[in-house]
Amino acid sequence: MFFFAVLVAMGVLLGAAAHTTLSGFLTAAAFIAAWLLAFGAREGVAHLRRR
């Protein structure tokens, strides 16, 4: 069931990306990438402090 939910979610996201402009898609992708990098850095720092 989880795999099916992931496939449906991926289909919705890819469908939404197909209907946006390239500049809008790249802007959203850059924002998401920056957020993921910030989250990863914050978690890495927190992991080092716990040691």
C-alpha positions in Angstrom: 0.0 0.0 0.0 2.9 2.4 0.8 4.4 1.8 -2.6 1.1 2.6 -4.3 0.8 5.8 -2.3 4.4 6.8 -3.3 3.6 6.2 -7.0 0.4 8.2 -6.8 2.2 11.1 -5.1 5.0 11.0 -7.6 2.5 11.0 -10.5 0.8 14.1 -9.1 4.0 16.0 -8.5 5.4 15.1 -12.0 2.1 16.1 -13.6 2.2 19.4 -11.8 5.8 20.0 -12.8 4.9 19.3 -16.5 2.3 22.1 -16.5 4.6 24.9 -15.1 7.0 27.0 -16.9 10.7 26.0 -16.9 11.7 29.1 -14.9 9.0 28.4 -12.3 10.1 24.8 -12.1 13.7 25.7 -11.7 12.9 28.3 -9.1 10.9 25.8 -7.1 13.6 23.2 -7.5 16.3 25.6 -6.3 14.2 26.6 -3.2 13.6 22.9 -2.3 17.3 22.1 -2.8 18.3 25.0 -0.5 15.8 24.0 2.1 17.1 20.4 2.0 20.7 21.5 2.3 19.8 23.8 5.3 17.9 21.0 7.0 20.8 18.5 6.4 23.3 21.0 7.8 21.2 21.6 10.9 20.7 17.9 11.5 24.4 17.3 11.0 25.3 20.0 13.6 22.8 18.6 16.0 24.2 15.1 15.6 27.7 16.3 16.3 26.5 18.2 19.4 24.9 15.1 20.8 28.1 13.1 20.8 
